Amino acid sequence: MSGDSVMQWGDGNIGIIKNQGAVSPQAALEQLIEAALALRGQVPASDRQTLDTSVEVLRAGSTQDRGRLRGALASIAGIAALVGEVGAPVVSAVNSLVEAAGLR
C-alpha cells in the first residue's frame, strides 16, 4: 500500500508540504523574483521602488558583490515581513535562496 496517511486536529491546518529537497540557486532566485513581483502590488509606492531596485540587483546575479546581494535580500525580506501574512511566501523564498546559494 502506498500514499500518505494523515490525521489532523485543530484549526489552521494547511496540508502536507512535500518535495523539500535541495533547491538549485537558480530555481530559488527565479522563485524569489516571482514572489517579490507578486508582492509589489500589495505594498505602498515607496516599498515598490525598493522592491524594484532589489529585484534589479538579484537579476544582475554574479556581477554584484555578495554584500549588495545580501542587502537586496534583506530589503525584500524586511518589506515582506512588514506586510504580514501576504508577505510570508516572499520571506520563505528569501530563506530558500539564502540556503541554496550559501549566503548565511
N, C-alpha and C positions, 0 to 999 in steps of 0.2 A: 504494500500500500504506500502511495506517495502523496505528497501535498502537505499543507500546513494544518495543524490543529491548533486553534486559537480560542482562548477564553478571556473575556474582558469584563471588568467590573468598573463601575463609576462613570462619571461624566468626562467629556473631553477627549475620548479616545479617537485617534485619527487613523488607526490601521497599522499595518506592518510595513516597515521600511526594509527593503531588500537591496541587494547589489551594492553593498557598501565597501566594495573592494577599492583598491588604489585607483585613483583618477589621474589621468595624464595632466601635466601642467597646461597644455594647450586646451584640452577639453574644459578644465576648471576655469581658465581665462575666458573662454567663449561663454561659459555659463554665467560667469560674473558680469561680463559686459551686457549680456541679455537681461539679466536681473536688474542691473543698475539702470538701464534704459527704460525698463518697465516701471521702476520706482520713480523715475523722473516726473511722470505725470501726477504723482501723489505728494509732491513737496513744493514749497514756496520757490519763487523765481531765483532768489539768491542761492538756494540749495541746488537748483537745476544747473546753475552756472558752475558750481563746484563739482557736481557730478560730471558735467560735460568735460571739464578740464581734467578730471581724474581719469575718465574713460580714454581721453586722448593719450595720457601717459601710459595707460595699460596697453593701448593699441600699438604704441611705439615699441613696446616689448623690450628686447635685449639692448636696444640703443640707449636706454635710460640707465642711470646708475641705480643701484639697489636701494639707496636711501630715498630717492624720488619715487620709486615704485612703492616702497612701504608707506610713504606719505600719502600717495594716492589711495592705497588700500585703507589707510586709517581714516581718510576723509570720507570715503564711501561708507565704511562701516559705521562711522560716527553719525552720519545723516540717517542711515538705515535704523540705527538704534534709537534715535530721537523720535522717529515716526511710529515706533511701537511695532505691533504685530504685522502690519503691512510690510515692514522692512526686514522681518525675520528671514525670508528667503535670501535676501542680499547679504545679511550677516553670515548666513550659512555658506553662501557662495564665496565670500571673502575668506572664511576659515578653510574651505576646501582648497582654494588657490594657495593660501599660505602653506598649507600642509604639503600639497602636491609639488610646489616649487621650492620647498625647503627654506622658506623665508622666516622661520621662527628664530 
